[in-house]
């Protein structure tokens, strides 16, 4: 089990069970910001962004030996390196930061027996949201549609899910691509797609390679809850896609377990830190840039903490 823990592990925190020991990752993505962060703004409230400075954002999860989240660290506890060069951290967000979430819901014919469970898990996630969060909904079978545009009202997404009628084939890659594109309109630095599906792609116009390349460049974490496909390649391509995005796949034995995994993803997002820096590498191009996050040693830090993160990023094109 993963539980949230403070540095000194107060008893009431150590009793709060929030996940299972799947090694929930911390993730790194690059956000080529269309807005500029002003460091002084975080003292007054949510960060304010202004135009055209590239900002790399690094979501980080810290756990102890028992896989408990460490949730009260400070910016001075961290160091960030890009291609082995230390970077100045100019933005620091905690688990209290709002999130932009896109739900990608499979409504193909094979989901007929699981659609009620899928609806309930999404509603459960929405009910745990922060009032500052924003959401959108993409539904897909052989066609992909933005059923609900960005909204801070979870009830708007809930109402659209009610009308989902499972039929048709599965254009999974198309739906993920549309979700990544829609995330360009997101308000918040912390962004995630949550995909719920029970099958492999069989009718997309976009190829896996096209979606994979976009995921490497997009500032979005992709989480997938899905059953393994009968053909056998479905789980492999999903794992590769979420690895590149910094996300995590879950493959329950049955989609009746969706609530549990939705809770895990919610806990993941609420436990992450976000470190932001402007890269000292101003060279143009789309080269892969390696990132390493380290902890500054301190007497008040618990021993043997673990950091998990994606090893790098490709500078985004938007």
KOLBA-163990 format. One record per residue (C-alpha): residue number from 1; chain; x, z negated, y. Coordinates in steps of 0.1 Angstrom, whole numbers, plus 2048, in hexadecimal, padded with zeros to 3 digits. Each point is the difference from the previous one (the first is absolute). Example, Ala and Ser with C-alpha at 12.3 -4.5 7.8 and 13.67 -1.06 7.14 Angstrom:
REM residues 2
<r pos="1" unit="A" east="87B" up="7B2" north="7D3"/>
<r pos="2" unit="A" east="80E" up="807" north="822"/>
REM end
This chain:
REM residues 318
<r pos="1" unit="A" east="800" up="800" north="800"/>
<r pos="2" unit="A" east="80B" up="807" north="824"/>
<r pos="3" unit="A" east="7F6" up="7E7" north="819"/>
<r pos="4" unit="A" east="807" up="7FD" north="825"/>
<r pos="5" unit="A" east="81A" up="7E5" north="807"/>
<r pos="6" unit="A" east="80E" up="7F1" north="820"/>
<r pos="7" unit="A" east="825" up="7F9" north="802"/>
<r pos="8" unit="A" east="7FD" up="7DC" north="7F6"/>
<r pos="9" unit="A" east="7E3" up="808" north="7E9"/>
<r pos="10" unit="A" east="7E4" up="7E8" north="80B"/>
<r pos="11" unit="A" east="7E9" up="7F7" north="7E4"/>
<r pos="12" unit="A" east="7E1" up="810" north="80F"/>
<r pos="13" unit="A" east="813" up="822" north="802"/>
<r pos="14" unit="A" east="80E" up="7FD" north="7DD"/>
<r pos="15" unit="A" east="7DC" up="7FC" north="7F2"/>
<r pos="16" unit="A" east="7F5" up="820" north="811"/>
<r pos="17" unit="A" east="801" up="81B" north="7E4"/>
<r pos="18" unit="A" east="7FF" up="823" north="80E"/>
<r pos="19" unit="A" east="80E" up="818" north="7E7"/>
<r pos="20" unit="A" east="812" up="807" north="7E0"/>
<r pos="21" unit="A" east="825" up="804" north="7FA"/>
<r pos="22" unit="A" east="801" up="826" north="802"/>
<r pos="23" unit="A" east="81D" up="7FE" north="818"/>
<r pos="24" unit="A" east="7EB" up="80A" north="81E"/>
<r pos="25" unit="A" east="817" up="814" north="815"/>
<r pos="26" unit="A" east="80A" up="7FF" north="824"/>
<r pos="27" unit="A" east="801" up="822" north="80F"/>
<r pos="28" unit="A" east="812" up="814" north="819"/>
<r pos="29" unit="A" east="7F1" up="81D" north="813"/>
<r pos="30" unit="A" east="80B" up="813" north="81F"/>
<r pos="31" unit="A" east="7E7" up="803" north="81C"/>
<r pos="32" unit="A" east="80A" up="819" north="819"/>
<r pos="33" unit="A" east="7ED" up="7EF" north="81B"/>
<r pos="34" unit="A" east="7EB" up="813" north="819"/>
<r pos="35" unit="A" east="801" up="7E0" north="814"/>
<r pos="36" unit="A" east="81B" up="7E9" north="80C"/>
<r pos="37" unit="A" east="801" up="7DC" north="7F7"/>
<r pos="38" unit="A" east="807" up="7E7" north="81C"/>
<r pos="39" unit="A" east="810" up="7E1" north="7F1"/>
<r pos="40" unit="A" east="7F1" up="7E9" north="81B"/>
<r pos="41" unit="A" east="7DD" up="80A" north="7F5"/>
<r pos="42" unit="A" east="802" up="7ED" north="7DF"/>
<r pos="43" unit="A" east="801" up="7E0" north="814"/>
<r pos="44" unit="A" east="7DE" up="808" north="810"/>
<r pos="45" unit="A" east="7ED" up="80D" north="7E2"/>
<r pos="46" unit="A" east="800" up="81F" north="7EA"/>
<r pos="47" unit="A" east="81D" up="818" north="807"/>
<r pos="48" unit="A" east="7FA" up="81B" north="819"/>
<r pos="49" unit="A" east="80E" up="823" north="7F9"/>
<r pos="50" unit="A" east="808" up="81A" north="81A"/>
<r pos="51" unit="A" east="80B" up="824" north="7FC"/>
<r pos="52" unit="A" east="81C" up="811" north="7EF"/>
<r pos="53" unit="A" east="81A" up="7EA" north="7F2"/>
<r pos="54" unit="A" east="809" up="802" north="7DB"/>
<r pos="55" unit="A" east="7FA" up="7DF" north="7EF"/>
<r pos="56" unit="A" east="808" up="7F9" north="7DC"/>
<r pos="57" unit="A" east="7E9" up="7E6" north="7F1"/>
<r pos="58" unit="A" east="80B" up="7EC" north="7E1"/>
<r pos="59" unit="A" east="7E5" up="7ED" north="7ED"/>
<r pos="60" unit="A" east="811" up="7E4" north="7EC"/>
<r pos="61" unit="A" east="7F4" up="7E8" north="7E6"/>
<r pos="62" unit="A" east="814" up="7E1" north="7F7"/>
<r pos="63" unit="A" east="7FB" up="7ED" north="7E0"/>
<r pos="64" unit="A" east="811" up="7E2" north="7F0"/>
<r pos="65" unit="A" east="80A" up="7FC" north="7DB"/>
<r pos="66" unit="A" east="7DC" up="7F9" north="7F6"/>
<r pos="67" unit="A" east="7F4" up="820" north="811"/>
<r pos="68" unit="A" east="7EF" up="7EC" north="81C"/>
<r pos="69" unit="A" east="7FE" up="810" north="822"/>
<r pos="70" unit="A" east="815" up="7F1" north="81C"/>
<r pos="71" unit="A" east="7EA" up="803" north="81F"/>
<r pos="72" unit="A" east="810" up="7ED" north="81C"/>
<r pos="73" unit="A" east="821" up="811" north="806"/>
<r pos="74" unit="A" east="80D" up="809" north="823"/>
<r pos="75" unit="A" east="80F" up="81F" north="80E"/>
<r pos="76" unit="A" east="823" up="7F0" north="801"/>
<r pos="77" unit="A" east="7FE" up="7FC" north="7DA"/>
<r pos="78" unit="A" east="803" up="826" north="7FB"/>
<r pos="79" unit="A" east="81A" up="81B" north="803"/>
<r pos="80" unit="A" east="7F8" up="825" north="7FD"/>
<r pos="81" unit="A" east="819" up="81C" north="7F8"/>
<r pos="82" unit="A" east="7FC" up="825" north="801"/>
<r pos="83" unit="A" east="81B" up="814" north="7EE"/>
<r pos="84" unit="A" east="814" up="7E0" north="800"/>
<r pos="85" unit="A" east="7FE" up="7FC" north="826"/>
<r pos="86" unit="A" east="7EF" up="7E1" north="80C"/>
<r pos="87" unit="A" east="7E1" up="806" north="816"/>
<r pos="88" unit="A" east="7F2" up="7EA" north="81C"/>
<r pos="89" unit="A" east="7DE" up="7F3" north="7F7"/>
<r pos="90" unit="A" east="7E9" up="804" north="81E"/>
<r pos="91" unit="A" east="7DE" up="7FB" north="7EF"/>
<r pos="92" unit="A" east="7F6" up="7E4" north="7E8"/>
<r pos="93" unit="A" east="7DE" up="7FE" north="7F1"/>
<r pos="94" unit="A" east="7F2" up="7E7" north="7E7"/>
<r pos="95" unit="A" east="7E4" up="800" north="7E7"/>
<r pos="96" unit="A" east="7E8" up="7F9" north="81C"/>
<r pos="97" unit="A" east="806" up="823" north="80E"/>
<r pos="98" unit="A" east="7E1" up="817" north="7FD"/>
<r pos="99" unit="A" east="7FF" up="81D" north="7E7"/>
<r pos="100" unit="A" east="7F4" up="824" north="800"/>
<r pos="101" unit="A" east="7F2" up="807" north="7DE"/>
<r pos="102" unit="A" east="7F2" up="820" north="7F1"/>
<r pos="103" unit="A" east="7EC" up="7FE" north="7E0"/>
<r pos="104" unit="A" east="802" up="81F" north="7E9"/>
<r pos="105" unit="A" east="7E3" up="7FE" north="7E8"/>
<r pos="106" unit="A" east="7FC" up="816" north="7E2"/>
<r pos="107" unit="A" east="7DC" up="80B" north="7FC"/>
<r pos="108" unit="A" east="805" up="81A" north="7E4"/>
<r pos="109" unit="A" east="7EA" up="801" north="7E2"/>
<r pos="110" unit="A" east="817" up="7EA" north="7EB"/>
<r pos="111" unit="A" east="7FA" up="7E3" north="819"/>
<r pos="112" unit="A" east="7DB" up="7FD" north="7F7"/>
<r pos="113" unit="A" east="805" up="7E0" north="7EC"/>
<r pos="114" unit="A" east="819" up="7F1" north="819"/>
<r pos="115" unit="A" east="7F2" up="808" north="822"/>
<r pos="116" unit="A" east="7EE" up="7DF" north="803"/>
<r pos="117" unit="A" east="820" up="7ED" north="7F9"/>
<r pos="118" unit="A" east="813" up="816" north="819"/>
<r pos="119" unit="A" east="7E6" up="7FA" north="81B"/>
<r pos="120" unit="A" east="801" up="7DA" north="7FA"/>
<r pos="121" unit="A" east="826" up="7FE" north="802"/>
<r pos="122" unit="A" east="801" up="813" north="821"/>
<r pos="123" unit="A" east="7E5" up="7EA" north="80F"/>
<r pos="124" unit="A" east="813" up="7E2" north="7F4"/>
<r pos="125" unit="A" east="81F" up="80C" north="812"/>
<r pos="126" unit="A" east="7ED" up="807" north="820"/>
<r pos="127" unit="A" east="7F1" up="7DD" north="800"/>
<r pos="128" unit="A" east="823" up="7F1" north="800"/>
<r pos="129" unit="A" east="80B" up="815" north="81D"/>
<r pos="130" unit="A" east="80D" up="7F5" north="822"/>
<r pos="131" unit="A" east="7E8" up="809" north="81E"/>
<r pos="132" unit="A" east="81D" up="815" north="80E"/>
<r pos="133" unit="A" east="803" up="815" north="7E1"/>
<r pos="134" unit="A" east="7F3" up="824" north="7FE"/>
<r pos="135" unit="A" east="7F5" up="814" north="7E3"/>
<r pos="136" unit="A" east="7F6" up="823" north="7F5"/>
<r pos="137" unit="A" east="7F2" up="80F" north="7E0"/>
<r pos="138" unit="A" east="808" up="820" north="7EE"/>
<r pos="139" unit="A" east="7EB" up="80A" north="7E2"/>
<r pos="140" unit="A" east="80A" up="81B" north="7E8"/>
<r pos="141" unit="A" east="7F6" up="813" north="7E1"/>
<r pos="142" unit="A" east="808" up="826" north="800"/>
<r pos="143" unit="A" east="7FA" up="7FD" north="826"/>
<r pos="144" unit="A" east="80F" up="7E7" north="818"/>
<r pos="145" unit="A" east="7EE" up="7F2" north="81D"/>
<r pos="146" unit="A" east="806" up="7E5" north="81B"/>
<r pos="147" unit="A" east="7E1" up="7ED" north="7FA"/>
<r pos="148" unit="A" east="807" up="7E6" north="81B"/>
<r pos="149" unit="A" east="819" up="804" north="81D"/>
<r pos="150" unit="A" east="815" up="7E3" north="80C"/>
<r pos="151" unit="A" east="7EA" up="7E2" north="808"/>
<r pos="152" unit="A" east="806" up="7DB" north="805"/>
<r pos="153" unit="A" east="7DF" up="7F9" north="7F0"/>
<r pos="154" unit="A" east="802" up="7FC" north="7DA"/>
<r pos="155" unit="A" east="7DB" up="803" north="7FE"/>
<r pos="156" unit="A" east="803" up="825" north="80A"/>
<r pos="157" unit="A" east="816" up="807" north="7E2"/>
<r pos="158" unit="A" east="7EA" up="7EB" north="7E9"/>
<r pos="159" unit="A" east="7E1" up="814" north="80B"/>
<r pos="160" unit="A" east="811" up="821" north="7F8"/>
<r pos="161" unit="A" east="80B" up="7F5" north="7DD"/>
<r pos="162" unit="A" east="7DC" up="7F9" north="7F7"/>
<r pos="163" unit="A" east="7F8" up="825" north="801"/>
<r pos="164" unit="A" east="81D" up="80A" north="7E9"/>
<r pos="165" unit="A" east="7F2" up="816" north="7E4"/>
<r pos="166" unit="A" east="81A" up="806" north="7E4"/>
<r pos="167" unit="A" east="802" up="825" north="7F5"/>
<r pos="168" unit="A" east="819" up="81C" north="7FE"/>
<r pos="169" unit="A" east="825" up="802" north="7F8"/>
<r pos="170" unit="A" east="81E" up="7ED" north="80F"/>
<r pos="171" unit="A" east="814" up="80C" north="81E"/>
<r pos="172" unit="A" east="816" up="7E2" north="803"/>
<r pos="173" unit="A" east="81E" up="810" north="812"/>
<r pos="174" unit="A" east="7E9" up="80F" north="81A"/>
<r pos="175" unit="A" east="7F0" up="7DE" north="807"/>
<r pos="176" unit="A" east="822" up="7EF" north="805"/>
<r pos="177" unit="A" east="80C" up="81C" north="816"/>
<r pos="178" unit="A" east="7E1" up="7FD" north="816"/>
<r pos="179" unit="A" east="805" up="7DA" north="801"/>
<r pos="180" unit="A" east="824" up="803" north="80B"/>
<r pos="181" unit="A" east="7F6" up="819" north="81C"/>
<r pos="182" unit="A" east="7E4" up="7E9" north="80B"/>
<r pos="183" unit="A" east="818" up="7E3" north="804"/>
<r pos="184" unit="A" east="810" up="812" north="81D"/>
<r pos="185" unit="A" east="7E3" up="7F2" north="814"/>
<r pos="186" unit="A" east="807" up="7DC" north="7F6"/>
<r pos="187" unit="A" east="803" up="7E5" north="81A"/>
<r pos="188" unit="A" east="816" up="7E7" north="7EE"/>
<r pos="189" unit="A" east="824" up="803" north="7F3"/>
<r pos="190" unit="A" east="7F7" up="7F1" north="7DE"/>
<r pos="191" unit="A" east="7ED" up="81C" north="7ED"/>
<r pos="192" unit="A" east="7F4" up="804" north="7DC"/>
<r pos="193" unit="A" east="7EC" up="817" north="7EA"/>
<r pos="194" unit="A" east="7ED" up="7F0" north="7E3"/>
<r pos="195" unit="A" east="7F7" up="81A" north="7E6"/>
<r pos="196" unit="A" east="7E6" up="7F8" north="7E5"/>
<r pos="197" unit="A" east="7FF" up="81A" north="7E4"/>
<r pos="198" unit="A" east="7FB" up="803" north="7DB"/>
<r pos="199" unit="A" east="80E" up="822" north="7F9"/>
<r pos="200" unit="A" east="81C" up="819" north="805"/>
<r pos="201" unit="A" east="7FF" up="81C" north="81A"/>
<r pos="202" unit="A" east="7F1" up="820" north="7F3"/>
<r pos="203" unit="A" east="7F3" up="813" north="81E"/>
<r pos="204" unit="A" east="816" up="7FB" north="81F"/>
<r pos="205" unit="A" east="80C" up="81B" north="817"/>
<r pos="206" unit="A" east="81E" up="7EC" north="80A"/>
<r pos="207" unit="A" east="81B" up="7FB" north="7E6"/>
<r pos="208" unit="A" east="811" up="7E0" north="7F6"/>
<r pos="209" unit="A" east="820" up="80B" north="811"/>
<r pos="210" unit="A" east="7EE" up="806" north="821"/>
<r pos="211" unit="A" east="7EF" up="7DE" north="7FF"/>
<r pos="212" unit="A" east="821" up="7EF" north="7F5"/>
<r pos="213" unit="A" east="813" up="810" north="81D"/>
<r pos="214" unit="A" east="7E6" up="7F4" north="819"/>
<r pos="215" unit="A" east="800" up="7DD" north="7F2"/>
<r pos="216" unit="A" east="826" up="7FE" north="805"/>
<r pos="217" unit="A" east="7FC" up="808" north="825"/>
<r pos="218" unit="A" east="7DF" up="7ED" north="807"/>
<r pos="219" unit="A" east="800" up="7DC" north="80C"/>
<r pos="220" unit="A" east="7E6" up="7F6" north="7E6"/>
<r pos="221" unit="A" east="802" up="7EA" north="7E1"/>
<r pos="222" unit="A" east="7EB" up="80E" north="7E3"/>
<r pos="223" unit="A" east="7F0" up="7E9" north="7E7"/>
<r pos="224" unit="A" east="7EF" up="80E" north="7E1"/>
<r pos="225" unit="A" east="7E8" up="7EE" north="7E9"/>
<r pos="226" unit="A" east="7F9" up="818" north="7E3"/>
<r pos="227" unit="A" east="7FB" up="805" north="7DB"/>
<r pos="228" unit="A" east="81B" up="813" north="7EE"/>
<r pos="229" unit="A" east="7F6" up="825" north="7FA"/>
<r pos="230" unit="A" east="7FB" up="80E" north="7DD"/>
<r pos="231" unit="A" east="819" up="81C" north="806"/>
<r pos="232" unit="A" east="81C" up="7E8" north="805"/>
<r pos="233" unit="A" east="810" up="80B" north="821"/>
<r pos="234" unit="A" east="7E8" up="7EF" north="818"/>
<r pos="235" unit="A" east="811" up="7DE" north="800"/>
<r pos="236" unit="A" east="822" up="80F" north="805"/>
<r pos="237" unit="A" east="7F8" up="815" north="81F"/>
<r pos="238" unit="A" east="7ED" up="7E2" north="80F"/>
<r pos="239" unit="A" east="81E" up="7E9" north="7FB"/>
<r pos="240" unit="A" east="816" up="81A" north="810"/>
<r pos="241" unit="A" east="7E9" up="804" north="81E"/>
<r pos="242" unit="A" east="7FC" up="7DB" north="807"/>
<r pos="243" unit="A" east="825" up="7FA" north="7FB"/>
<r pos="244" unit="A" east="809" up="819" north="81B"/>
<r pos="245" unit="A" east="7E6" up="7F1" north="818"/>
<r pos="246" unit="A" east="80A" up="7DC" north="7F9"/>
<r pos="247" unit="A" east="7DF" up="7F9" north="7EF"/>
<r pos="248" unit="A" east="7F7" up="7F3" north="7DE"/>
<r pos="249" unit="A" east="7EB" up="80D" north="7E3"/>
<r pos="250" unit="A" east="7E9" up="7EB" north="7EB"/>
<r pos="251" unit="A" east="7F3" up="80B" north="7DE"/>
<r pos="252" unit="A" east="7E6" up="7E8" north="7F3"/>
<r pos="253" unit="A" east="7F2" up="804" north="7DD"/>
<r pos="254" unit="A" east="7DE" up="804" north="810"/>
<r pos="255" unit="A" east="7F4" up="807" north="824"/>
<r pos="256" unit="A" east="7E8" up="7E2" north="7FB"/>
<r pos="257" unit="A" east="820" up="7EC" north="80B"/>
<r pos="258" unit="A" east="801" up="811" north="822"/>
<r pos="259" unit="A" east="7F8" up="7E0" north="814"/>
<r pos="260" unit="A" east="81F" up="7EF" north="7F3"/>
<r pos="261" unit="A" east="817" up="81C" north="80A"/>
<r pos="262" unit="A" east="7EF" up="805" north="822"/>
<r pos="263" unit="A" east="807" up="7DC" north="807"/>
<r pos="264" unit="A" east="825" up="805" north="7F6"/>
<r pos="265" unit="A" east="803" up="81D" north="819"/>
<r pos="266" unit="A" east="7EF" up="7EB" north="81B"/>
<r pos="267" unit="A" east="818" up="7E4" north="7FA"/>
<r pos="268" unit="A" east="81E" up="818" north="801"/>
<r pos="269" unit="A" east="7F7" up="80D" north="822"/>
<r pos="270" unit="A" east="7F9" up="7DD" north="80E"/>
<r pos="271" unit="A" east="822" up="7F3" north="7F4"/>
<r pos="272" unit="A" east="816" up="81B" north="80E"/>
<r pos="273" unit="A" east="817" up="7FD" north="81D"/>
<r pos="274" unit="A" east="806" up="820" north="815"/>
<r pos="275" unit="A" east="823" up="805" north="80F"/>
<r pos="276" unit="A" east="803" up="81B" north="81A"/>
<r pos="277" unit="A" east="81F" up="811" north="80E"/>
<r pos="278" unit="A" east="80B" up="81F" north="813"/>
<r pos="279" unit="A" east="819" up="812" north="7EA"/>
<r pos="280" unit="A" east="823" up="803" north="80E"/>
<r pos="281" unit="A" east="802" up="821" north="7EF"/>
<r pos="282" unit="A" east="7F2" up="819" north="819"/>
<r pos="283" unit="A" east="80A" up="81F" north="7ED"/>
<r pos="284" unit="A" east="7E4" up="819" north="7FA"/>
<r pos="285" unit="A" east="7F6" up="80B" north="7DD"/>
<r pos="286" unit="A" east="7EC" up="7F3" north="7E2"/>
<r pos="287" unit="A" east="81C" up="7EF" north="7ED"/>
<r pos="288" unit="A" east="7FA" up="7E3" north="7E9"/>
<r pos="289" unit="A" east="80A" up="7DF" north="811"/>
<r pos="290" unit="A" east="808" up="7E2" north="7EB"/>
<r pos="291" unit="A" east="7F3" up="7DE" north="80B"/>
<r pos="292" unit="A" east="80B" up="7DE" north="7F5"/>
<r pos="293" unit="A" east="7F0" up="7DF" north="80A"/>
<r pos="294" unit="A" east="813" up="7E0" north="7FD"/>
<r pos="295" unit="A" east="7F9" up="7DB" north="807"/>
<r pos="296" unit="A" east="816" up="7EB" north="817"/>
<r pos="297" unit="A" east="80A" up="7E1" north="7ED"/>
<r pos="298" unit="A" east="7F1" up="7E0" north="80D"/>
<r pos="299" unit="A" east="7FD" up="7DC" north="7F4"/>
<r pos="300" unit="A" east="7DB" up="800" north="803"/>
<r pos="301" unit="A" east="7FB" up="81F" north="7EA"/>
<r pos="302" unit="A" east="7F6" up="7FB" north="7DC"/>
<r pos="303" unit="A" east="81A" up="80B" north="7E7"/>
<r pos="304" unit="A" east="801" up="822" north="7EE"/>
<r pos="305" unit="A" east="7E6" up="812" north="815"/>
<r pos="306" unit="A" east="7F9" up="824" north="7F7"/>
<r pos="307" unit="A" east="7FA" up="81D" north="817"/>
<r pos="308" unit="A" east="7EE" up="81F" north="7F4"/>
<r pos="309" unit="A" east="800" up="821" north="813"/>
<r pos="310" unit="A" east="801" up="825" north="7FE"/>
<r pos="311" unit="A" east="825" up="80B" north="802"/>
<r pos="312" unit="A" east="7FB" up="818" north="81D"/>
<r pos="313" unit="A" east="7EB" up="819" north="813"/>
<r pos="314" unit="A" east="7FF" up="824" north="80E"/>
<r pos="315" unit="A" east="7FA" up="801" north="825"/>
<r pos="316" unit="A" east="7DB" up="809" north="806"/>
<r pos="317" unit="A" east="7F7" up="820" north="810"/>
<r pos="318" unit="A" east="7E3" up="7F1" north="814"/>
REM end
